């Protein structure tokens, strides 16, 4: 239901921009970090504020999301006619890989397919969190996922290199507002709007 609400809201906003200038439509695909319903200022909110008048930012992040999950909904996403698709998966994919419910090849294939389908794709490396074996969160796996993302041949906001320190996290894996500002700045550096 929430997904339908996003699409209807965006359709309405696009209809309101009936002038000859059409702001860019930026679609964010990702998991709970992208959704960021646990903080006031997630990176989607920050991007929208900084790009007001130049872009409409659609946050299609969803809790526990993985790249294959997003790929299965591509038809819905493409109906929004995004100009740029920002793809930020990894944490949940790694957990599924560790539990045997997904493979590294499936993760890579889904990311690559999403990027190929997008009119213009920007990938984001998974960020570093606080290693927590109880949650099957291992930094060696996050580093492997970041390396995989870097080598897909698309523009990359490489936040793994500098986000997130413990003081930039709400818990072991979710960035706080400072972490979200770092993510937003890395994305903005790759946009030319």
C-alpha positions in Angstrom: 0.0 0.0 0.0 2.8 2.4 0.9 4.4 1.8 -2.6 1.1 2.7 -4.3 1.0 5.9 -2.3 4.5 6.8 -3.4 3.6 6.3 -7.0 0.3 8.3 -6.8 2.1 11.2 -5.0 4.8 11.3 -7.6 2.3 11.2 -10.5 0.5 14.1 -9.0 3.7 16.1 -8.5 4.8 15.5 -12.1 1.4 16.6 -13.3 1.8 19.9 -11.4 5.0 20.6 -13.3 3.2 21.4 -16.5 5.7 24.0 -17.6 8.3 23.4 -20.2 10.9 22.7 -17.5 10.6 19.3 -16.0 12.7 18.6 -12.9 14.7 15.5 -12.9 13.1 12.5 -11.3 15.6 10.7 -9.0 14.5 7.2 -7.8 16.2 5.8 -4.7 16.2 2.0 -4.4 17.5 0.5 -1.2 16.7 -1.0 2.1 15.9 0.5 5.6 18.9 2.8 5.3 17.3 4.4 2.2 13.8 4.3 3.7 15.3 5.9 6.9 12.0 5.8 8.8 14.0 5.7 12.0 15.4 9.3 11.7 14.1 12.8 10.8 16.7 13.5 8.1 17.5 10.5 6.0 19.6 11.1 2.9 16.5 11.1 0.6 15.1 14.1 2.6 18.5 15.8 2.5 18.8 15.3 -1.3 15.3 16.7 -1.8 16.1 19.8 0.2 19.3 20.5 -1.6 17.8 19.8 -5.1 14.5 21.6 -4.6 13.4 23.0 -8.0 15.9 20.9 -9.9 14.7 17.3 -9.0 11.9 15.3 -7.4 13.4 12.6 -5.2 11.3 9.4 -4.9 12.3 7.2 -1.9 11.4 3.6 -2.8 13.5 2.1 0.0 11.9 -0.7 2.0 12.8 -2.5 5.2 14.8 -5.7 4.7 15.1 -4.9 1.0 17.6 -6.7 -1.2 18.7 -6.1 -4.8 16.7 -9.2 -6.2 13.6 -7.9 -4.3 13.9 -4.5 -6.0 14.5 -6.1 -9.4 11.3 -8.0 -9.1 9.4 -4.7 -8.8 11.2 -2.9 -11.7 8.0 -2.6 -13.7 6.4 -0.5 -11.0 9.6 1.6 -10.6 10.0 2.2 -14.3 6.4 3.5 -14.5 7.7 6.6 -12.6 10.0 7.4 -15.6 13.0 8.1 -13.5 15.9 10.0 -15.0 18.4 8.8 -12.4 18.2 5.6 -10.3 20.4 5.5 -7.2 20.9 1.9 -6.0 22.0 1.2 -2.4 21.8 -2.4 -1.4 24.1 -4.8 0.5 23.4 -5.3 4.2 20.4 -7.5 3.8 21.8 -9.3 0.7 24.9 -10.2 2.8 22.7 -11.6 5.5 20.8 -13.7 3.0 24.0 -14.8 1.4 25.3 -15.9 4.8 22.1 -17.8 5.5 22.2 -19.6 2.1 19.1 -17.7 0.7 21.0 -15.7 -1.9 24.4 -16.0 -3.6 27.0 -13.4 -4.3 26.3 -14.1 -8.0 22.6 -13.3 -7.5 23.4 -10.1 -5.7 25.8 -9.0 -8.4 23.4 -10.0 -11.2 20.5 -8.1 -9.6 22.6 -4.9 -9.1 23.9 -5.1 -12.7 20.4 -5.7 -14.1 19.0 -2.7 -12.1 21.8 -0.5 -13.3 21.4 -1.6 -16.9 17.6 -1.0 -16.8 18.0 2.5 -15.4 18.3 5.4 -17.8 21.2 6.6 -15.6 22.4 4.6 -12.6 24.5 5.6 -9.6 25.5 2.8 -7.3 26.4 3.2 -3.6 28.7 0.9 -1.8 27.4 -0.5 1.4 28.6 1.6 4.4 30.7 0.2 7.2 28.8 -0.5 10.4 29.8 -2.0 13.7 30.7 -5.7 13.3 28.1 -7.7 15.2 28.2 -11.5 14.9 24.8 -11.8 16.6 23.2 -10.1 13.6 25.5 -11.8 11.1 27.1 -8.5 10.3 30.7 -9.0 9.4 32.9 -6.2 8.0 34.8 -8.6 5.7 31.5 -9.3 4.0 30.6 -5.6 3.7 34.0 -4.9 2.3 33.5 -7.7 -0.3 30.1 -6.2 -1.3 31.7 -2.7 -1.6 34.4 -4.1 -3.9 31.8 -5.9 -6.0 29.8 -2.6 -6.4 32.9 -0.7 -7.3 33.7 -3.1 -10.1 30.3 -3.1 -11.9 31.4 -0.3 -14.3 28.9 2.4 -13.1 29.4 5.6 -11.3 29.8 4.8 -7.6 29.3 6.9 -4.4 31.9 5.0 -2.4 30.8 5.7 1.1 32.4 2.5 2.5 35.7 4.3 2.6 34.5 7.0 5.0 31.1 6.0 6.6 30.1 5.1 9.1 32.1 5.4 12.4 30.3 4.4 15.6 29.4 8.0 16.4 27.6 8.1 13.0 25.4 5.1 13.6 22.1 4.7 15.5 22.9 1.0 16.0 25.3 -1.5 14.4 24.1 -0.8 10.9 21.8 2.2 10.6 23.4 5.6 10.1 22.3 8.5 12.2 21.7 12.0 10.7 25.4 12.7 10.5 25.9 9.5 8.6 23.0 10.4 6.3 24.5 13.7 5.5 27.7 11.9 4.5 25.7 9.7 2.2 23.8 12.6 0.6 27.0 14.6 0.0 28.6 11.6 -1.8 25.6 11.3 -4.0 25.4 15.1 -4.7 29.1 15.0 -5.8 28.0 12.7 -8.7 24.9 14.6 -9.8 25.0 17.3 -12.4 21.7 19.0 -12.0 
